Amino acid sequence: MQIRILAKAAVAFAILVGSTTMPYRAHAQATAQAEPWVSTAWLASHLHDPNLVLLQVGEESQYKSAHIPGARFVRLADVAATSGELSLEMPTAPELRQRLQGLGISDGSRVVVYFGNDQVSVATRVWFTLQSAGLGAHADLLDGGMPKWHREGRALTDQATAAMHPGTLAPFNLQPTIVDATFVRAHVGQPGYTLIDARAAMYYDGVEESGADGHPRRGHIPGAHNLPFTSITNDDLTLKQPGELLALFRKAGVKPGDRVIAYCHIGQQATAVLFAARAVGIDAVLYDGSFEDWTMRDLPVEL
């Protein structure tokens, strides 16, 4: 999964859609931007770097039984807002800064996030949170997570990681990575925007209910296209090749130059689609409240 240059992805997308124009916005030009993941081989060779902060997301019981040496366990709640009606929300910048410092993250840290089992989206949510804090240039996902690391016979331990020292982060403002229901309603169906529902097809199609407690609904936000978050990875949970990802976005209605607005149940699964979009240079934002917020507001849905 090495050497993914956005220029190559841009050309691939142009070919897929039969266009010779570059598909991305001016602020997301296809330059030699770093890919948002690292390989297991890269991590193995940098495991003892002094500035590395390694975070395992998932079940704590699994972390206690086996984790990559030096990894620290993090829950989604550790980097989420502590107040509000929604299940999962981005905290304020000051609160997030305090939480990240508590995980030992400093301005000079290189952060690698990985999932402990098969829950790719818990790791992408933490990765996305780091992007929102402006740490994207130094925060990556481990491609294939711990399952791939384990299959390759690499080192694991059940020994607790030594107590961490708090990190030091300069105050920051949250990056413009999140939108609300008002933004979605104003932009869905407008030229240059594509709304993506990252939930499984059974929720998008209305076979199963979804939504806020006490407000279950069948269907999806009007105008949304379905791109299930599970479709971005191979069977071994590694990220699909750029050409495959671009084909998925094209099938979901994304045109050259479009900005993707992604949502899911509560703002977790959609971050996997955002990660895939970033991997191929597509501009994307998250409707953080997602279908939970939409149904809580009793807004229209369609089947």
PyMOL commands that set and color helices and strands:
alter all, ss='L'
color gray80, all
select helices_A, chain A and resi 6-16+26-28+40-46+60-65+76-79+93-102+120-132+136-138+145-151+181-187+201-204+229-232+242-251+270-279+290-296
alter helices_A, ss='H'
color red, helices_A
select strands_A, chain A and resi 37-38+52-57+72-74+110-115+139-142+178-179+193-197+225-226+259-263+284-287
alter strands_A, ss='S'
color yellow, strands_A
deselect
rebuild
show_as cartoon
